[in-house]
């Protein structure tokens, strides 16, 4: 059994709208609205809630869902389920001396509440959910896993989270959070208090809408604090005021469990209407989701246009880019096939006795070149990804091919040098030319990935094609061997590869 259950194949939108013209990744405070109920009204709401088989917290959650649905609909947004982050009271798990102290109230669980027309069904579901959480005592572990804080290192990493990442997290997170401190009979050294402000730190993380609930044990006054983050939520003040009005109307007129009272039945009818108004949008988007292009495992759907942008010219261009990607994918993978030709040309003959052009020490030195450059290009492969991100596929591929052309020129010079007279220079040219030439060649072959967005339905094919081009470049060693059999030197092969790479860079 999955607990808590997570809605899948669903449309989920929140009040945080990064695409809005007024959206700004800067925390500049929140809009606060206060709503108070005196002791008699609070007791009346608690009595009605108990008779309906739930708690006043459950009723507040249902009222919050109603307000959320109304405001989502007013803003042209939709959601199959209302996701509400509920801050769980951890004090019951601690020593009794902490029961009335603040600061022991730090975990959150998320309730994915179904959009359905029965107010009390939602309230009872919320109560059952919280009872299960308290029974399993899983609130803190769930909170730690949800926010990636299962280790100290991850907590430090979260501390370095960028504003962009924070806003993206809450764009697809909960529509609202609710914090209910319950009845506080004392607060530290104070026996009584009045709530003036009761805010959450979640707004620092660009949480959109939050509701804090607190009841004074001395006066019995229950205070609801509605908070909406500025900058990330469009028209934040309007949303805060509207949510306060919806909560006030609903909680002042809770429907009786029997639904006999006309005025209270109007509240039940309004709740039903808010859920029903969302149903056509849910049905439309579920149908859209059902017909959307899926990934191979069916776990993800592409909700955008998947028709692509290609013609017969694009097909031909893919073939040409792939061909040149193979030719300019780098000289290291082909090294074992032309290693003998390098030895025959006297490369690294400084390792042999004077007057001898080939020996075992020379072949060992060439193997060291291959092992070292292959290992180094794997370590520095991140540079290929960085260059691709900075310059893009077209400029990046051209830069990679140009780099390979220069490095092949260095290899041709290194092969032609007399290894006995210029041992250090030859070593430097071979090591640098092979390592950076291979990195440049790999960057050139990454140009194939640009076509992923032209063919959105077969994107994985181009990932495989790019990798295949890199692996196929090992066949260049056979071409070098064939050229050597027809009288061409290994230096000529490197010059030819440099020319091909220059053409590919165009």
Beta strands, then each sheet from edge to edge (+ up, - down):
strand 1: 30-37
strand 2: 81-88
strand 3: 107-114
strand 4: 176-184
strand 5: 209-216
strand 6: 222-229
strand 7: 293-294
strand 8: 301-302
sheet 1: 1+ 6- 5+ 4+ 2+ 3-
sheet 2: 7+ 8-
end
